[in-house]
Amino acid sequence: MKIKTAFLILIWAVFFVLALDFGYDLLNQKDTLLNIGGFLVVGAVLIISLTTKCFTVNPFKR
Protein backbone atom coordinates (compact mmCIF):
# COMPACT_ATOMS: atom_id res chain seq x y z
CA MET A 1 0.00 0.00 0.00
CA LYS A 2 1.33 3.39 -0.94
CA ILE A 3 1.80 6.06 1.69
CA LYS A 4 -0.59 8.40 -0.17
CA THR A 5 -3.39 5.82 -0.11
CA ALA A 6 -2.86 5.07 3.57
CA PHE A 7 -2.86 8.80 4.38
CA LEU A 8 -6.08 9.36 2.42
CA ILE A 9 -7.80 6.47 4.17
CA LEU A 10 -6.68 7.84 7.54
CA ILE A 11 -8.04 11.29 6.69
CA TRP A 12 -11.28 9.71 5.47
CA ALA A 13 -11.64 7.69 8.67
CA VAL A 14 -11.21 10.78 10.85
CA PHE A 15 -13.67 12.80 8.74
CA PHE A 16 -16.14 9.91 8.70
CA VAL A 17 -16.12 9.49 12.48
CA LEU A 18 -16.40 13.23 13.16
CA ALA A 19 -19.22 13.70 10.64
CA LEU A 20 -21.15 10.71 11.96
CA ASP A 21 -20.70 11.94 15.53
CA PHE A 22 -22.06 15.35 14.53
CA GLY A 23 -24.96 13.77 12.62
CA TYR A 24 -25.89 11.46 15.49
CA ASP A 25 -25.73 14.36 17.94
CA LEU A 26 -28.25 16.18 15.75
CA LEU A 27 -30.43 13.08 15.55
CA ASN A 28 -30.59 12.92 19.36
CA GLN A 29 -31.90 16.48 19.76
CA LYS A 30 -35.49 17.24 20.74
CA ASP A 31 -36.11 19.57 17.78
CA THR A 32 -37.53 17.96 14.65
CA LEU A 33 -35.58 20.22 12.29
CA LEU A 34 -32.32 19.22 13.96
CA ASN A 35 -33.32 15.56 13.58
CA ILE A 36 -33.88 16.07 9.85
CA GLY A 37 -30.54 17.90 9.61
CA GLY A 38 -28.81 15.01 11.35
CA PHE A 39 -30.37 12.53 8.97
CA LEU A 40 -29.21 14.62 6.00
CA VAL A 41 -25.67 14.88 7.41
CA VAL A 42 -25.40 11.13 7.93
CA GLY A 43 -26.84 10.45 4.48
CA ALA A 44 -24.50 12.95 2.80
CA VAL A 45 -21.46 11.45 4.52
CA LEU A 46 -22.41 7.96 3.35
CA ILE A 47 -23.07 9.11 -0.23
CA ILE A 48 -19.81 11.08 -0.41
CA SER A 49 -17.87 8.13 1.01
CA LEU A 50 -19.33 5.70 -1.51
CA THR A 51 -18.94 8.10 -4.45
CA THR A 52 -15.29 8.90 -3.76
CA LYS A 53 -14.42 5.37 -2.62
CA CYS A 54 -13.27 6.64 0.77
CA PHE A 55 -11.68 9.77 -0.77
CA THR A 56 -9.15 7.71 -2.74
CA VAL A 57 -10.71 8.72 -6.07
CA ASN A 58 -11.45 12.29 -7.16
CA PRO A 59 -14.80 12.16 -9.01
CA PHE A 60 -14.35 15.68 -10.42
CA LYS A 61 -11.08 14.89 -12.21
CA ARG A 62 -11.94 13.40 -15.59
PyMOL Python script that loads the backbone (N, CA, C, O; Angstrom):
from pymol import cmd

cmd.read_pdbstr("""\
ATOM      1  N   MET A   1       0.849  -1.172   0.000  1.00  0.00           N
ATOM      2  CA  MET A   1       0.000   0.000   0.000  1.00  0.00           C
ATOM      3  C   MET A   1       0.893   1.233   0.000  1.00  0.00           C
ATOM      4  O   MET A   1       1.857   1.326   0.759  1.00  0.00           O
ATOM      5  N   LYS A   2       0.550   2.167  -0.863  1.00  0.00           N
ATOM      6  CA  LYS A   2       1.328   3.387  -0.944  1.00  0.00           C
ATOM      7  C   LYS A   2       1.015   4.290   0.246  1.00  0.00           C
ATOM      8  O   LYS A   2      -0.062   4.215   0.838  1.00  0.00           O
ATOM      9  N   ILE A   3       1.962   5.127   0.577  1.00  0.00           N
ATOM     10  CA  ILE A   3       1.799   6.060   1.692  1.00  0.00           C
ATOM     11  C   ILE A   3       0.632   7.011   1.415  1.00  0.00           C
ATOM     12  O   ILE A   3      -0.136   7.323   2.325  1.00  0.00           O
ATOM     13  N   LYS A   4       0.488   7.475   0.166  1.00  0.00           N
ATOM     14  CA  LYS A   4      -0.588   8.397  -0.173  1.00  0.00           C
ATOM     15  C   LYS A   4      -1.947   7.754   0.087  1.00  0.00           C
ATOM     16  O   LYS A   4      -2.832   8.393   0.656  1.00  0.00           O
ATOM     17  N   THR A   5      -2.121   6.512  -0.316  1.00  0.00           N
ATOM     18  CA  THR A   5      -3.390   5.823  -0.108  1.00  0.00           C
ATOM     19  C   THR A   5      -3.673   5.629   1.377  1.00  0.00           C
ATOM     20  O   THR A   5      -4.804   5.828   1.822  1.00  0.00           O
ATOM     21  N   ALA A   6      -2.673   5.249   2.136  1.00  0.00           N
ATOM     22  CA  ALA A   6      -2.855   5.071   3.572  1.00  0.00           C
ATOM     23  C   ALA A   6      -3.213   6.398   4.238  1.00  0.00           C
ATOM     24  O   ALA A   6      -4.064   6.435   5.126  1.00  0.00           O
ATOM     25  N   PHE A   7      -2.575   7.473   3.819  1.00  0.00           N
ATOM     26  CA  PHE A   7      -2.858   8.798   4.376  1.00  0.00           C
ATOM     27  C   PHE A   7      -4.277   9.235   4.048  1.00  0.00           C
ATOM     28  O   PHE A   7      -4.971   9.776   4.909  1.00  0.00           O
ATOM     29  N   LEU A   8      -4.721   9.006   2.806  1.00  0.00           N
ATOM     30  CA  LEU A   8      -6.083   9.360   2.418  1.00  0.00           C
ATOM     31  C   LEU A   8      -7.125   8.560   3.194  1.00  0.00           C
ATOM     32  O   LEU A   8      -8.156   9.103   3.591  1.00  0.00           O
ATOM     33  N   ILE A   9      -6.865   7.291   3.408  1.00  0.00           N
ATOM     34  CA  ILE A   9      -7.800   6.469   4.174  1.00  0.00           C
ATOM     35  C   ILE A   9      -7.844   6.935   5.626  1.00  0.00           C
ATOM     36  O   ILE A   9      -8.912   6.943   6.239  1.00  0.00           O
ATOM     37  N   LEU A  10      -6.711   7.319   6.175  1.00  0.00           N
ATOM     38  CA  LEU A  10      -6.676   7.836   7.537  1.00  0.00           C
ATOM     39  C   LEU A  10      -7.471   9.137   7.649  1.00  0.00           C
ATOM     40  O   LEU A  10      -8.246   9.310   8.590  1.00  0.00           O
ATOM     41  N   ILE A  11      -7.284  10.043   6.701  1.00  0.00           N
ATOM     42  CA  ILE A  11      -8.043  11.292   6.694  1.00  0.00           C
ATOM     43  C   ILE A  11      -9.533  10.999   6.551  1.00  0.00           C
ATOM     44  O   ILE A  11     -10.358  11.602   7.237  1.00  0.00           O
ATOM     45  N   TRP A  12      -9.873  10.071   5.658  1.00  0.00           N
ATOM     46  CA  TRP A  12     -11.276   9.707   5.468  1.00  0.00           C
ATOM     47  C   TRP A  12     -11.865   9.148   6.757  1.00  0.00           C
ATOM     48  O   TRP A  12     -12.989   9.495   7.120  1.00  0.00           O
ATOM     49  N   ALA A  13     -11.137   8.303   7.442  1.00  0.00           N
ATOM     50  CA  ALA A  13     -11.645   7.690   8.671  1.00  0.00           C
ATOM     51  C   ALA A  13     -11.918   8.751   9.737  1.00  0.00           C
ATOM     52  O   ALA A  13     -12.937   8.692  10.425  1.00  0.00           O
ATOM     53  N   VAL A  14     -11.019   9.712   9.874  1.00  0.00           N
ATOM     54  CA  VAL A  14     -11.214  10.785  10.853  1.00  0.00           C
ATOM     55  C   VAL A  14     -12.427  11.628  10.472  1.00  0.00           C
ATOM     56  O   VAL A  14     -13.265  11.922  11.324  1.00  0.00           O
ATOM     57  N   PHE A  15     -12.529  12.017   9.211  1.00  0.00           N
ATOM     58  CA  PHE A  15     -13.669  12.800   8.742  1.00  0.00           C
ATOM     59  C   PHE A  15     -14.970  12.034   8.925  1.00  0.00           C
ATOM     60  O   PHE A  15     -15.972  12.601   9.360  1.00  0.00           O
ATOM     61  N   PHE A  16     -14.957  10.749   8.596  1.00  0.00           N
ATOM     62  CA  PHE A  16     -16.143   9.906   8.696  1.00  0.00           C
ATOM     63  C   PHE A  16     -16.639   9.826  10.141  1.00  0.00           C
ATOM     64  O   PHE A  16     -17.835   9.969  10.396  1.00  0.00           O
ATOM     65  N   VAL A  17     -15.736   9.602  11.071  1.00  0.00           N
ATOM     66  CA  VAL A  17     -16.119   9.488  12.482  1.00  0.00           C
ATOM     67  C   VAL A  17     -16.636  10.825  13.012  1.00  0.00           C
ATOM     68  O   VAL A  17     -17.645  10.858  13.716  1.00  0.00           O
ATOM     69  N   LEU A  18     -15.960  11.922  12.686  1.00  0.00           N
ATOM     70  CA  LEU A  18     -16.401  13.235  13.157  1.00  0.00           C
ATOM     71  C   LEU A  18     -17.756  13.625  12.560  1.00  0.00           C
ATOM     72  O   LEU A  18     -18.613  14.155  13.266  1.00  0.00           O
ATOM     73  N   ALA A  19     -17.949  13.367  11.278  1.00  0.00           N
ATOM     74  CA  ALA A  19     -19.220  13.704  10.637  1.00  0.00           C
ATOM     75  C   ALA A  19     -20.360  12.846  11.180  1.00  0.00           C
ATOM     76  O   ALA A  19     -21.458  13.353  11.411  1.00  0.00           O
ATOM     77  N   LEU A  20     -20.112  11.556  11.385  1.00  0.00           N
ATOM     78  CA  LEU A  20     -21.153  10.709  11.963  1.00  0.00           C
ATOM     79  C   LEU A  20     -21.479  11.113  13.396  1.00  0.00           C
ATOM     80  O   LEU A  20     -22.643  11.086  13.795  1.00  0.00           O
ATOM     81  N   ASP A  21     -20.471  11.485  14.169  1.00  0.00           N
ATOM     82  CA  ASP A  21     -20.701  11.941  15.526  1.00  0.00           C
ATOM     83  C   ASP A  21     -21.574  13.193  15.525  1.00  0.00           C
ATOM     84  O   ASP A  21     -22.513  13.306  16.314  1.00  0.00           O
ATOM     85  N   PHE A  22     -21.261  14.122  14.641  1.00  0.00           N
ATOM     86  CA  PHE A  22     -22.056  15.346  14.534  1.00  0.00           C
ATOM     87  C   PHE A  22     -23.483  15.024  14.092  1.00  0.00           C
ATOM     88  O   PHE A  22     -24.440  15.567  14.645  1.00  0.00           O
ATOM     89  N   GLY A  23     -23.632  14.148  13.100  1.00  0.00           N
ATOM     90  CA  GLY A  23     -24.958  13.773  12.620  1.00  0.00           C
ATOM     91  C   GLY A  23     -25.783  13.074  13.681  1.00  0.00           C
ATOM     92  O   GLY A  23     -26.973  13.353  13.820  1.00  0.00           O
ATOM     93  N   TYR A  24     -25.171  12.166  14.434  1.00  0.00           N
ATOM     94  CA  TYR A  24     -25.892  11.458  15.485  1.00  0.00           C
ATOM     95  C   TYR A  24     -26.231  12.379  16.654  1.00  0.00           C
ATOM     96  O   TYR A  24     -27.253  12.191  17.315  1.00  0.00           O
ATOM     97  N   ASP A  25     -25.383  13.368  16.912  1.00  0.00           N
ATOM     98  CA  ASP A  25     -25.728  14.359  17.936  1.00  0.00           C
ATOM     99  C   ASP A  25     -26.973  15.145  17.517  1.00  0.00           C
ATOM    100  O   ASP A  25     -27.837  15.433  18.345  1.00  0.00           O
ATOM    101  N   LEU A  26     -27.062  15.487  16.236  1.00  0.00           N
ATOM    102  CA  LEU A  26     -28.251  16.183  15.750  1.00  0.00           C
ATOM    103  C   LEU A  26     -29.475  15.276  15.802  1.00  0.00           C
ATOM    104  O   LEU A  26     -30.573  15.739  16.111  1.00  0.00           O
ATOM    105  N   LEU A  27     -29.300  14.007  15.507  1.00  0.00           N
ATOM    106  CA  LEU A  27     -30.429  13.076  15.553  1.00  0.00           C
ATOM    107  C   LEU A  27     -30.977  12.907  16.965  1.00  0.00           C
ATOM    108  O   LEU A  27     -32.155  12.588  17.127  1.00  0.00           O
ATOM    109  N   ASN A  28     -30.165  13.109  17.976  1.00  0.00           N
ATOM    110  CA  ASN A  28     -30.592  12.924  19.356  1.00  0.00           C
ATOM    111  C   ASN A  28     -31.159  14.184  19.997  1.00  0.00           C
ATOM    112  O   ASN A  28     -31.441  14.190  21.195  1.00  0.00           O
ATOM    113  N   GLN A  29     -31.330  15.244  19.224  1.00  0.00           N
ATOM    114  CA  GLN A  29     -31.905  16.479  19.759  1.00  0.00           C
ATOM    115  C   GLN A  29     -33.427  16.379  19.824  1.00  0.00           C
ATOM    116  O   GLN A  29     -34.027  15.518  19.181  1.00  0.00           O
ATOM    117  N   LYS A  30     -34.039  17.253  20.594  1.00  0.00           N
ATOM    118  CA  LYS A  30     -35.490  17.244  20.740  1.00  0.00           C
ATOM    119  C   LYS A  30     -36.199  17.935  19.580  1.00  0.00           C
ATOM    120  O   LYS A  30     -37.373  17.666  19.329  1.00  0.00           O
ATOM    121  N   ASP A  31     -35.508  18.817  18.873  1.00  0.00           N
ATOM    122  CA  ASP A  31     -36.108  19.575  17.783  1.00  0.00           C
ATOM    123  C   ASP A  31     -36.182  18.732  16.510  1.00  0.00           C
ATOM    124  O   ASP A  31     -35.210  18.073  16.140  1.00  0.00           O
ATOM    125  N   THR A  32     -37.325  18.756  15.850  1.00  0.00           N
ATOM    126  CA  THR A  32     -37.525  17.955  14.645  1.00  0.00           C
ATOM    127  C   THR A  32     -36.630  18.416  13.507  1.00  0.00           C
ATOM    128  O   THR A  32     -36.109  17.590  12.758  1.00  0.00           O
ATOM    129  N   LEU A  33     -36.445  19.718  13.367  1.00  0.00           N
ATOM    130  CA  LEU A  33     -35.581  20.221  12.287  1.00  0.00           C
ATOM    131  C   LEU A  33     -34.134  19.762  12.474  1.00  0.00           C
ATOM    132  O   LEU A  33     -33.450  19.457  11.498  1.00  0.00           O
ATOM    133  N   LEU A  34     -33.674  19.713  13.701  1.00  0.00           N
ATOM    134  CA  LEU A  34     -32.319  19.221  13.957  1.00  0.00           C
ATOM    135  C   LEU A  34     -32.224  17.723  13.656  1.00  0.00           C
ATOM    136  O   LEU A  34     -31.187  17.250  13.190  1.00  0.00           O
ATOM    137  N   ASN A  35     -33.296  16.980  13.917  1.00  0.00           N
ATOM    138  CA  ASN A  35     -33.318  15.555  13.577  1.00  0.00           C
ATOM    139  C   ASN A  35     -33.209  15.359  12.070  1.00  0.00           C
ATOM    140  O   ASN A  35     -32.471  14.492  11.602  1.00  0.00           O
ATOM    141  N   ILE A  36     -33.940  16.161  11.319  1.00  0.00           N
ATOM    142  CA  ILE A  36     -33.877  16.073   9.854  1.00  0.00           C
ATOM    143  C   ILE A  36     -32.484  16.455   9.370  1.00  0.00           C
ATOM    144  O   ILE A  36     -31.939  15.812   8.472  1.00  0.00           O
ATOM    145  N   GLY A  37     -31.904  17.500   9.961  1.00  0.00           N
ATOM    146  CA  GLY A  37     -30.542  17.902   9.608  1.00  0.00           C
ATOM    147  C   GLY A  37     -29.540  16.805   9.897  1.00  0.00           C
ATOM    148  O   GLY A  37     -28.631  16.570   9.101  1.00  0.00           O
ATOM    149  N   GLY A  38     -29.692  16.132  11.022  1.00  0.00           N
ATOM    150  CA  GLY A  38     -28.807  15.015  11.350  1.00  0.00           C
ATOM    151  C   GLY A  38     -28.937  13.878  10.363  1.00  0.00           C
ATOM    152  O   GLY A  38     -27.936  13.281   9.965  1.00  0.00           O
ATOM    153  N   PHE A  39     -30.154  13.572   9.963  1.00  0.00           N
ATOM    154  CA  PHE A  39     -30.374  12.528   8.969  1.00  0.00           C
ATOM    155  C   PHE A  39     -29.717  12.895   7.642  1.00  0.00           C
ATOM    156  O   PHE A  39     -29.114  12.046   6.986  1.00  0.00           O
ATOM    157  N   LEU A  40     -29.836  14.168   7.250  1.00  0.00           N
ATOM    158  CA  LEU A  40     -29.210  14.617   6.002  1.00  0.00           C
ATOM    159  C   LEU A  40     -27.687  14.573   6.083  1.00  0.00           C
ATOM    160  O   LEU A  40     -27.027  14.217   5.107  1.00  0.00           O
ATOM    161  N   VAL A  41     -27.125  14.927   7.229  1.00  0.00           N
ATOM    162  CA  VAL A  41     -25.668  14.885   7.407  1.00  0.00           C
ATOM    163  C   VAL A  41     -25.164  13.452   7.296  1.00  0.00           C
ATOM    164  O   VAL A  41     -24.188  13.188   6.593  1.00  0.00           O
ATOM    165  N   VAL A  42     -25.820  12.534   7.980  1.00  0.00           N
ATOM    166  CA  VAL A  42     -25.397  11.125   7.934  1.00  0.00           C
ATOM    167  C   VAL A  42     -25.541  10.581   6.520  1.00  0.00           C
ATOM    168  O   VAL A  42     -24.658   9.873   6.036  1.00  0.00           O
ATOM    169  N   GLY A  43     -26.640  10.901   5.856  1.00  0.00           N
ATOM    170  CA  GLY A  43     -26.838  10.454   4.477  1.00  0.00           C
ATOM    171  C   GLY A  43     -25.801  11.027   3.529  1.00  0.00           C
ATOM    172  O   GLY A  43     -25.276  10.313   2.674  1.00  0.00           O
ATOM    173  N   ALA A  44     -25.500  12.316   3.673  1.00  0.00           N
ATOM    174  CA  ALA A  44     -24.504  12.949   2.805  1.00  0.00           C
ATOM    175  C   ALA A  44     -23.124  12.337   3.012  1.00  0.00           C
ATOM    176  O   ALA A  44     -22.392  12.120   2.046  1.00  0.00           O
ATOM    177  N   VAL A  45     -22.766  12.060   4.245  1.00  0.00           N
ATOM    178  CA  VAL A  45     -21.463  11.445   4.525  1.00  0.00           C
ATOM    179  C   VAL A  45     -21.372  10.071   3.867  1.00  0.00           C
ATOM    180  O   VAL A  45     -20.347   9.736   3.273  1.00  0.00           O
ATOM    181  N   LEU A  46     -22.416   9.291   3.967  1.00  0.00           N
ATOM    182  CA  LEU A  46     -22.409   7.956   3.351  1.00  0.00           C
ATOM    183  C   LEU A  46     -22.336   8.045   1.837  1.00  0.00           C
ATOM    184  O   LEU A  46     -21.596   7.286   1.211  1.00  0.00           O
ATOM    185  N   ILE A  47     -23.095   8.962   1.235  1.00  0.00           N
ATOM    186  CA  ILE A  47     -23.072   9.108  -0.231  1.00  0.00           C
ATOM    187  C   ILE A  47     -21.708   9.586  -0.707  1.00  0.00           C
ATOM    188  O   ILE A  47     -21.179   9.066  -1.690  1.00  0.00           O
ATOM    189  N   ILE A  48     -21.132  10.569  -0.024  1.00  0.00           N
ATOM    190  CA  ILE A  48     -19.807  11.078  -0.413  1.00  0.00           C
ATOM    191  C   ILE A  48     -18.760   9.986  -0.262  1.00  0.00           C
ATOM    192  O   ILE A  48     -17.879   9.857  -1.112  1.00  0.00           O
ATOM    193  N   SER A  49     -18.841   9.202   0.797  1.00  0.00           N
ATOM    194  CA  SER A  49     -17.865   8.134   1.010  1.00  0.00           C
ATOM    195  C   SER A  49     -17.959   7.070  -0.079  1.00  0.00           C
ATOM    196  O   SER A  49     -16.935   6.587  -0.563  1.00  0.00           O
ATOM    197  N   LEU A  50     -19.165   6.705  -0.464  1.00  0.00           N
ATOM    198  CA  LEU A  50     -19.326   5.696  -1.515  1.00  0.00           C
ATOM    199  C   LEU A  50     -18.926   6.245  -2.879  1.00  0.00           C
ATOM    200  O   LEU A  50     -18.321   5.533  -3.680  1.00  0.00           O
ATOM    201  N   THR A  51     -19.260   7.507  -3.149  1.00  0.00           N
ATOM    202  CA  THR A  51     -18.940   8.105  -4.448  1.00  0.00           C
ATOM    203  C   THR A  51     -17.440   8.246  -4.657  1.00  0.00           C
ATOM    204  O   THR A  51     -16.932   7.973  -5.744  1.00  0.00           O
ATOM    205  N   THR A  52     -16.736   8.670  -3.627  1.00  0.00           N
ATOM    206  CA  THR A  52     -15.295   8.902  -3.765  1.00  0.00           C
ATOM    207  C   THR A  52     -14.462   7.694  -3.369  1.00  0.00           C
ATOM    208  O   THR A  52     -13.234   7.768  -3.346  1.00  0.00           O
ATOM    209  N   LYS A  53     -15.118   6.583  -3.057  1.00  0.00           N
ATOM    210  CA  LYS A  53     -14.420   5.367  -2.619  1.00  0.00           C
ATOM    211  C   LYS A  53     -13.456   5.708  -1.486  1.00  0.00           C
ATOM    212  O   LYS A  53     -12.250   5.483  -1.577  1.00  0.00           O
ATOM    213  N   CYS A  54     -14.020   6.251  -0.431  1.00  0.00           N
ATOM    214  CA  CYS A  54     -13.270   6.645   0.774  1.00  0.00           C
ATOM    215  C   CYS A  54     -12.218   7.708   0.463  1.00  0.00           C
ATOM    216  O   CYS A  54     -11.116   7.667   1.010  1.00  0.00           O
ATOM    217  N   PHE A  55     -12.547   8.651  -0.405  1.00  0.00           N
ATOM    218  CA  PHE A  55     -11.683   9.773  -0.765  1.00  0.00           C
ATOM    219  C   PHE A  55     -10.407   9.348  -1.498  1.00  0.00           C
ATOM    220  O   PHE A  55      -9.476  10.146  -1.611  1.00  0.00           O
ATOM    221  N   THR A  56     -10.343   8.121  -1.994  1.00  0.00           N
ATOM    222  CA  THR A  56      -9.152   7.708  -2.738  1.00  0.00           C
ATOM    223  C   THR A  56      -9.287   8.002  -4.216  1.00  0.00           C
ATOM    224  O   THR A  56      -8.310   7.888  -4.957  1.00  0.00           O
ATOM    225  N   VAL A  57     -10.493   8.384  -4.671  1.00  0.00           N
ATOM    226  CA  VAL A  57     -10.714   8.723  -6.073  1.00  0.00           C
ATOM    227  C   VAL A  57     -11.356  10.097  -6.104  1.00  0.00           C
ATOM    228  O   VAL A  57     -12.278  10.368  -5.336  1.00  0.00           O
ATOM    229  N   ASN A  58     -10.877  10.969  -6.985  1.00  0.00           N
ATOM    230  CA  ASN A  58     -11.455  12.290  -7.158  1.00  0.00           C
ATOM    231  C   ASN A  58     -12.491  12.211  -8.284  1.00  0.00           C
ATOM    232  O   ASN A  58     -12.111  12.059  -9.445  1.00  0.00           O
ATOM    233  N   PRO A  59     -13.785  12.309  -7.974  1.00  0.00           N
ATOM    234  CA  PRO A  59     -14.800  12.158  -9.008  1.00  0.00           C
ATOM    235  C   PRO A  59     -14.873  13.357  -9.954  1.00  0.00           C
ATOM    236  O   PRO A  59     -15.473  13.244 -11.024  1.00  0.00           O
ATOM    237  N   PHE A  60     -14.287  14.495  -9.599  1.00  0.00           N
ATOM    238  CA  PHE A  60     -14.348  15.680 -10.421  1.00  0.00           C
ATOM    239  C   PHE A  60     -13.216  15.752 -11.446  1.00  0.00           C
ATOM    240  O   PHE A  60     -13.252  16.580 -12.357  1.00  0.00           O
ATOM    241  N   LYS A  61     -12.232  14.902 -11.299  1.00  0.00           N
ATOM    242  CA  LYS A  61     -11.083  14.893 -12.209  1.00  0.00           C
ATOM    243  C   LYS A  61     -11.341  13.849 -13.296  1.00  0.00           C
ATOM    244  O   LYS A  61     -11.280  12.645 -13.044  1.00  0.00           O
ATOM    245  N   ARG A  62     -11.626  14.319 -14.485  1.00  0.00           N
ATOM    246  CA  ARG A  62     -11.939  13.396 -15.595  1.00  0.00           C
ATOM    247  C   ARG A  62     -11.057  13.669 -16.773  1.00  0.00           C
ATOM    248  O   ARG A  62     -11.170  12.997 -17.798  1.00  0.00           O
TER     249      ARG A  62
END
""", "prot")
cmd.dss("prot")
cmd.show_as("cartoon", "prot")
cmd.util.cbc("prot")
cmd.orient("prot")
